[in-house]
């Protein structure tokens, strides 16, 4: 057994430190510089712009990372200057550029990119992206300037569909050279662009927590052709015209973060399940015992009915569901001659507990939604035999597909779609920002699905496939992890992120969620055979991943009432409060790689036990389930509240036994 992880391996599943963050000032504006990007441009704790960065996307929309050199930062009390060089090399793509960033005492920030193509290559995007946060910006009016004149509008509160007209994606705004957003207090945030025209999309369609203003206009088509020695020049200038100023400046790292328990929310803990791992070996007894302890509502199995091996996959899923006491969630993928397979499926599932059936077409599922034809076909063969089963449709792509093409819900008992936070950016802070958007997808889906149940058919850290690819990807290197595998699956970060995801989706009013898989690289635990690439995925055979524990803590709270539980800094600390059978539970997570002090107010009085999973307890939690649970300690709650010091990416579960009246 290998538990000699470094702290970084426990945090991220890889021995890489968190990125350095340099805090800068431009007049009264606070700015963070990280890995070539400007992040969290704000005044007195109010965030104006979430991120400004240069995106290099290849012919299949893969983001090509930069190698930064020659970084120089000159910072003073009210101004800064940053310069560096960046190189992007992947396959045929070769692009180099120089950055010059300046923050001025009047609050103006300017970011210049001067680039050169090193050779001929094709690409989908080269240039700046500017992200605006959702909170505090949604519903705000905007106006801008185009070559044809001016325009105006209001930023959507619900997720704005990215429609496709004549083969091209339609943005929220016209292609412009200047965009101004007017915040609720009258503050005007203006972004001017040079070197290209920019337009905006609602990134919540892919669960990114932002509106994104990007170049080049999508209506010009893609991919584009770069020629060797072709010059690229772009500039972004940001100005903030603040009508109301505050003297109070909110610090980020040295504050006590306040969490406040409020009234009952009216929501309940959604039904929770896990996906069936794609493996032919029989589950070990220990795996069955650990999964049984989660009291999962369902086990999901994907059945591609054109694949001759699907009956064997179903048999394994039926056996495991019976062993762990869960119903089966069937996601069935149909083709034109699936009738015989449906007859076999009907016969085999008689007497088996079915949570729901999600209907997909092999052709439609990645880029569209389930059409009426397929729903009627499945109902014809299965509904009479399973009258209490809900038959759902939706998409196996991104929420964007459901949002741009809402299905005909008259033939459905519910709507389903998957979620992952890495369609665009892989860094931890972007993944944390994506938590907020998960709730918004559910609320938006509810606007056209009415009261039908909404099922998140899978939550994964990475996309299971590259939906945007139009050409064959490079062959998989056998010495590298597959593109769908994230080494953070076995990390504390993944557990902390999962707590945030649970909260966000629950408060969207979702009915059921399937998280990850049973075992393996995308699972809640490692197989007894162990990682196939132990140097790349640092688990040991039979390891219990930290992502297992949020579900273990919630096992006794099926259908529990949820309470409003607010954080003054939801990008730093989050949590979920719930109550059932005279037990009050508080599941919390630290979303940062630093220790943070949290004050929890208005807690009920009772005997309390605190269970903590952090870098000090991870080895025990990963190897000995029973011993870790016994390591929990009684804790005191004074005057209805508590103070807790969170270690980096710690998750904690506070359970209070309430006095019975």
N, C-alpha and C positions, 0 to 999 in steps of 0.2 A: 504494500500500500504506500502510495506517495502522497504525503501531506506537507512536504517541505516547500510549500509555495512561498514566493515573495509576497509582500503586501499588495503589490500591483497585480500579481496573478490572482490573488483572492478578489481584488476589486474588479478586474477586467478579463480574467482568463488568459492574460498574456503579460509578460514582464516588461511593460511599457508604462512610464509614469504619465500622469495626467498632463495635458498641455499647459505650458506656462501662460499665465494671464498677466498682461501688463495694463495697469489702470492709468488712463491719460485724462487730461482736461483740455477742453476747447472753450475758453471763457467759462461760463457756468455749466456747460454740458459735461457729463461724465461719459467716458468711452472706455471700452475694453478692447485690447488688441490681443488676438489669439491666432496663431498659425496663419498669419497673413490676412486675417479677417478683422473687420471692425464689428463689435458686438455690443448690444445693449446700450445704445446711445440714449441717455436719459437726463432728466433734470429733476432733482429733489426726489428721486425714487420713481418718477413717472417715466415709463419707457416710451420713446418715440419711434425708434427704429431698432429692430431686433438684430439685423445683421446686414453687412455689405461685404460681398466677396466676389471673386472671379471664378466662374464655372467653366470648366473645359469638359465637354461631353462628346464622346466618340460617336461613330456612325450608328450604334445601337443604344445611345443615350446613357451609356455607362459613364460615371464621373471618374475622370482620370486625376489622381492625386498629384500634388505638387511637391517637388523637392526644393526647399528654400535654402538660399545661400546669401551671404553678404548682408545679413540683417544689421541695420543701424537704427537706433532709437534715440532721439534727442527730445527730452521732455522737460518742460518747465511748469510753473504753477498754473498757467492759463493757456498754454499752447504746446504743440508737439509737432515733430516731424519724424516720419518713419520711411525707410527705404529698404528694399531687398530685391533679390532676383529670384525668379521661380522657373522651374523646368518641368514640363509634363511629357512623359515618354511612355507610350504603350502601343505595341504593335507598329502599325504604319504611322501612328500619330506622333508628331514631334513639334512641340511649341514652347518657346521661351519668352519671358516677359520681365520687364522691370517695373516695380511699384514705387510710387512716390505719394505719400499720404501726409496731409498737413491739416492740423487743427489750429484755428486762429482765435485770438482773444475775443473776437466778436461772436464766437459760437459757430462760425462757418467751418465745415469740414469738407475737404477736397481729397478725392482718391483718383489717381491717374494710373492707367495701365498702358505701357508701350511694349508691344509684342512683335515677334517675328516667327513665321513658320519656318521650321528647320528643313522641311522637305514637303513634297506633295502629299496631302492626305485629305480624307473626308471627315467631316465632323457635323454634329447637330447644333452645338452652341459653343461660342467663344465670347466671353464678356461678362460684364457685371450682372449680379442679381442683388436686389435690395428687398429685404424682408421687413414688413411691418407686423407688429404683434396683433393678435385678435382682441385681447382685453384692452379696453379703453379706446379702441380704434373702430371696432364694428359699429355700424350705424352712423358713422361720421360722413359728412359731405366732403366731396373732393372736386377739384377742377384741374384742367390741364391744357397744354398747348400742343397742337399737332401742326404739320406743314400746311394743312387745309384750314386751320382755325382752332377755336377753343372748344372745350366740352366740359360737362359737369355731371355729377351723379352722387349716389350715396353708397358707401361700402355695405355689402350685405351682412345681415346678422346670421341668417341661415347659410349653409354652404352653397355658394353659387355654382351651378353646374357648368362644367366646361363643355359646351356643346360643340358639335362638329358640323360644319356647313361647307358643302362642296369639297369635302375631304380635308378641311383644315379646322384646327381647334380655334374657337372664338374666345377672345379674352374678355375680361371685365371692362377694361378701358381701351380706347383706340390707341394706336401706336403714337407715342408722344415724345417730346423733347423736354417736357417739364410737367411735374405732377405735384399738386399741393393738397394736403389733407388737413381739414379743420377739425381739431379735437373738441370735445364737449365744452371745455373752458375757454374756447376761442383761440387757443394756440394753433398756429399754422406751421405745418412741417412741409417744406418745399424741397423737392429733389429735382435738380437740373441734370440733363444728360447730354454728353457730346460723343460723337463718333458712331452713333447708331440710334435707332428709334427703339423705345421701350414700351411694353404693355404689361398689364397686370392679370394674374390668375389667382384663384382662391386655392391655396395649397392644402386646405383641409380636405379636399377631394382625395388626397393621398395620406391623410392624417398628419401632415406637417402643420405646426402651430403658427401659421402666418399667411398673410397675403404676400405674393411674390411679384415684384416688378422686374422684368427680365428683357434681354435682347436675344435674338433678332426677331422681328415680327414673324409669327408662325405662318401667316398667310403667304409669305415668300417661299414656303416649302422647306424641306430638309430631306436628306443631308445636304451640306454645302461642300464646296471644293476649295481647299487652301492650296496655294502654289508655293513652292520653295521660295523663301525670302520675301513672302508677302508680309506687308506691315499692317499691324493692327494698333489703333489708338482709340482709347475711350477715357472719358472723365465723368465722375459723379460728384456733384456738389450738393451738400445738405445744409439747409438753413432752418433755424427754428425761430419763429416770431412769437414770443411768449407774452401774452397779454396780462396774465396773472402769475406772479412769481411768489415762491415760498422761500423763506429763509432756512427751513428745515431740510437738511440733507440726510437721507437714509443710508446708513452703511450697510454692507452686505455680509461681511464675514464676522464682524465682532459684535453683532447684535444678538439679543435673546429673541428667538422667534416665537411668536405667540400663536398657539392653537386654541381655538375656542369651540367648545361643545354647545350646540344650540338645540332647537326643537326637533321633534320627530319630523322626518322629511316626507313621509308618505310613500317612499320607495322601500323595496325589500331586496335582500341579497339575491342576485340572479342565480339561476341554476348554473352549476359549474361542471365542466367536463374536460376531458383530455383526449387528444388524438391517438389513434392506434399507431405505434411505431411500425415502420416498414421492415420487418424482419421475419424470417421463417423459423427461427429457433423458438422453442417453447419457453415461456417465461419461467424464471426461477422462483422458488418458493418465497425467497426474501422479497423479490419484486412484487409478488402478489400480496404479501402481507403489508408492504408499504403503501401500495395503491389502495388496498382495502381500507386502511386507516384514514384515507382522505374522504370517504363516504361520498364519492363523486356521483353526480346525478346522471351522467352519461359517459359512454365511451364512443368516440366518433371513428367510423371507418369509411374510407372513400373506396367506392366500387366502380371501376371503369368496365362497363359490361361488355365492351368489345375485347377485353383482355381475357384470354382463356384461364388465367390463374385466379380470377375473382372468386370463384366458389371456395377455393382453399383459403383465401384471405378472410372471407366471411366466416368460415368455420373457426379460424383462430380468434377472430373478434368475438364470436358468440361464446366460445369457451372462456376467454379472459373476462368478458363482461359478467358471466355467471360467477366466476371465481372472486371478483372484487365487488359484486353486488350492485352493478350499475346497469341501467338501460342502454340500449344501442341507439346512437344517432347515425343514420345511414345517409351518406351523400352519394347519390347514384348519378353516373355520367352516361348519357344515352347516345346511341347512334341510330341510323335509320332502321336497322334490323334487330332492335333490342327486345322485340316481343317475346321470343322464346326465353331469353334471359330473365325477363320479368316474371314469367310463369314459374321458372325455377326458384327465383327469389321469393315469390309468394309462398310456394310450398315449404321452403326451408324456414321461413320466418314465422310460421304458425306456432303460437305458443311462446314466442320470444318477446320479451318486453322491449318495445320500441319507443324511444323518446320522441323522435320525429324523423321524417324523411325529407331530405333536401334534394330537389330535382334540378339537374343541370343537363345541358347538351354539350357534348364534347366540342362542338364547333362554336357555340355561343358563349360558353362559360368564361373564357379568359377575357373577352372584350365586349361582352354584352350581358343581357339578362335573360332569364328563362322565359321562353315564349309560351303562349297558350297551348300550342300543339303538344309540347312535352308534358305539361301538367295534366292535360286531359288523357294522354296515353298512360301515364302512371296511375291516375285515378281509375281508369278503366280496368286495370289489372290488379290493383292493390287495395283500393278504398273499401270495397265490400268486405274483404277479409280482415281489414284493420280499421274498423269504423271509428275508433277513438284516437287514431294516429293523426297528427297534423302533417299535412303535405305542404312544404314550403318551396319557394323559388327565390331566385336572386342572381348573384354573380359570384364567380370564383376569381374574378380579377380584383380591382380595387374598388373602393366606394365610388370613385369617379364614374365607373360604368353604371352602377345603380342610379347615381344621381343624374346622369345625362340621359338615361333611358329607364325611367321607373317602370317596373313590370306591371302587367295587368293583374291587379290583386284580387279581382273578382273570382279567379280560379285558384287562389292560394289561401292557405290557413296561416301564413306568416311569411316573412321576408328575411333573407339571409345574405350576408356578405362577410369577407375576411378583413383582417387588419394586420398591417405591419408598419413599423415606423421608419423604414429605410429605403423608401422608393428613391429618395433624393440624396440625403446626407447620412453618413455613418457615425458621426461623432456623438459622444454621450450627451452633450448639452442639447443637440438637435433632437435626440430621442426623447429627452425629458420634455422639451417643448411640445413634442407631438402628443403627449398625454392629454393635454387640454382639448385637442381637436377630436379625440375619440368620442367624447361626449357630444360634440357638435354634429358628428355624423349621425348619431342616433336620433337626436332632436330633429335634424333635417329629414331623415328617413320617415320619422313619425308624421311629418307634415303631409306626406302623400301616401303613407301606409295606414293612416287612421289608427284604429285601436288594435290592429293585427300584431301578434307577437313579432319581435325583432330578435333574430338569432345571429350572433357573431360566430360564424362557422369555424374560424380559426384565428388565433392571435399568435403570431410568430415574430421573432426579432428581425428576421430578414425575409425578403420576398422569396417565395418558393420557386419562382421562375422569373425571367426577365420579360415582362409583358410588352415592353417597348421595342424589343429586338425585332428588326426587320431582315437581318442577315444572320447567318450561322455564327455563333460565338466561337472563340478559340477553344480547342480541345482542353478538357480538364487535365491539369497537371496532377498526376497521382500522388505527388509529394506535398500537395497543397489541399487545404480544406475545400470542399465544394462551395460554390458561390452562395448556396442557400444556408450554409452553416456559419454561425457566429460563435467564436470562442468564448464570448461573454455569457453563453447559455449556462455555463457552470460557475458563474461569478456572483458576488454580492450585488454588483450593479444590476444584474438581471432581476434579482429578487426585489430590490428597491423599486425598479421600474414597474414591475408587475403589480406592486401595491398601488402605485399611481394609476395604472391602467384599470385595475379593478374598481377603484373609486370613480374614475371618469365615466366608465361605461355604466356602472350601477346608477349613477346620478343622471345619466341620459335616459334611464328607464328601460334598459335592455332586458329581455326576458331570459336569455341563456347565452353562455360564452364557452367556447372551447379553447383552452390554452395549451399550446405546445404539443408534445407527444409523451407517451408513457416513459420510454427509455431512449438512450442514445444521444447523439449530437444535438437533437432538437427536443430532448426529453426533460422530465423531472428528475431523472437519475441516470447514472451510467449503467450499461449492461454489465453482467458478471464477466463477460469476455473483455471488457475494457475498450478504451479508445483505439481506433485503428491508426491514428496518428498522434501518439501521446506527446510528442514534442510540440505539436500545433494546437492540440486540444488537451489541456492539462488535467484531465480527470484520472481517477484510478478505478479499477474494476469494482462495480457495485456502489460507487459514490452517490450519496444523496446530494443533489444539487441544491443550492440555496433557494431556487425557485420552487422547490417542493414545499417549503415551509409556510408561505402565505396560505396555501390551501390546507395544510395540516392544522394551522391555527384556526381556520374558519370551519373545520369539519363539523363542529357541534352547533354551527349557526345557520344551518340550511333554512332558507326562507326568513331569516331574521329581519326585524325592523331596522331601517337605517336612520341615523340621525345626521342632521347638518353638522358638519365638523370642518371649520374653516381655518385656513392657514394664511397669515399675512404675507407669506412668501411661498406661493405654491410651486415655484420652480426650485425651491430649496428643500422643503419638507412637506410631506403630504400624509394623509391618513384616512381611515375609514372607521366610523363608529357604528356599532350595532348592538342589538339587545334581543335575547331570547331566553325563555325559561329562567327568569331571575338571574341571568348572567349578562353582564355588560362587557363588551369587548372593544378594544381600541387597537387597530392595526396601523402602525406608523412606519414611515421610511425616510431616511436621510438621502436626498438625491444629489449630494455633493461629496467629493473626495476629501472633505475636511470635517473635523469634529464640529458639532453645532449644539448649542444649548437651547432647549425648547421648554417653554412654560405652557402647561396644559391647564386651562381653566374650566371651572364649572363641572367637575367630575362628580358622579354620584358617590355616596359614602358606602363603604363595604370592605370586606376582606379582599385584598388585591394580590395578584401574582404577576410578576413581570418576566417575560421570556425575551432574551436578546440574542440576535444573530448578527455577529460582526466578525472582524478578522481575528479576535481572540477566541471565539467559540466556534468558528467555521469548521475546524478540523474535527471536533467532537460531533457537530451536527451532521457532518458529511459521512461519518463512519458508524455512529451508534445512536440510533433513533431514540431508544428508551433512555439512555444516559443523558442525552441532551435535554429531553423533557424534564428529567429529574433535576437538572441543574438550575431550573427556574427558581427565583427567590421571592419571598414575600416582600412587599413594599408598602410604604406608608403614604397615605394621601391626606394632606393637611388642608383644612379649610376648603375642601371641595376641589383642590387642584394638585398639581405635581410638577416638579422640575426634573428634566431628564437631559443627560448629555449624550447625544448621539455620536457614535464613532463613524468614520467614513462609510457611506453606503450601508449603514446598519438598518435592519428592520427589527421592530420590537412589537410585542403583543402584550398589552396590559389587559388583564381579565379581572373583573370585579364581581364578586358574588354578592348580589343584592339581598338586603333583608326582606323577608316575605311578610306582607301585611296580613 
